[in-house]
Amino acid sequence: MLSQPTGRPPHSPESRTGAELCADVLVAGAARLADRPLTYRVPEALRPFAAAGVRALVPLGARRVWGFVLAVRPCGSVPVADGHAMRDVVDLPDSTPMFSEPLLRLARDIASETLSSLRDAVECLVPPEVFRQPVPSRPRMVLRNPARPLPPRLGRRQA
């Protein structure tokens, strides 16, 4: 479920309406994706808050991971990848970017000129407490057949 971005000032409302927007997100915790941002569609409700430097909660496989938005652009300029549908950003929880464009350029320079990955360089730009926040889990639904009664007593693991 999308959290509604209420009470947060939009970054640039005049440029965030109309056409679909896509965000290049550098995900944290995916070892093989240390230097490759993934592209996600930004839902209508989150478009005013999409900007380089904000944290993003995005789906990656069957889980949700935190990442940082590196760029925001119209979706028309994004090539379609092997017929797979583009997934949506789940949430953009921050009201302001964690780092600026000049700091992002510095992180790119560090990654290109040293043995550091882009993800490691970007993670140095933000406080470590940012990565200690738990990612909210997906709500789980259990469907039950009403014609079939519940067992008389639930076990320890079922309670």
Summary of the structure (lengths in Angstrom):
residues: 159
radius of gyration: 19.2
end to end distance: 25.4
largest distance: 66.1
contacts: 372
relative contact order: 0.18
helix: 25%
strand: 20%
